[in-house]
Amino acid sequence: MKRTVKTIGAIAIMGIMLTGAYLLGTTQADIITVEKVIEVVPDGYIDSTTEDFYNNYVDMRNVIDYTAGMDGLQLYCSDGSGYYLER
């Protein structure tokens, strides 16, 4: 008799735990609707499609060769232009 009561008690406790876990999971899940999309830009991000980028920065994706010497750095771009950075 004692063993039957223990078995029934263990089954009841497991059932209560499973039911509680299920109910907790379904009530915690909530659908959030966003009406306005907010774009998050990380710190230090430089947009390479703006006019400001083309006027102030060298697009390193276009650099095909370089020479480095004691006096500075010469960059050669795919469009034939070059940039020299003096030390």
C-alpha positions, 0 to 999 in steps of 0.5 A: 500500500505504501509503495502504491501511494508513493508511486501515485504521489510521484506521478501526480507531482510530475504531472503538476510540474509538466502542466506548470511548465507548459502553462508558464511557457505559453503565458510567457510567449508574447507576440510583439508587433512593431509599427515603426522600424528603428534602424540601429547603427553600431558605433564607428560604422561608416556608410560607404555609399554616401558622398561624404565617404567618397570625398573623405575616405579611401575605399580600400576595396579598390586598392590593388597594390601598395608600396611601403617605404621609410617615407610613407605609403603609396596606394594604387587603386583599380581606377588608376588613381593613387594616394600617398600617405607621408610619414 
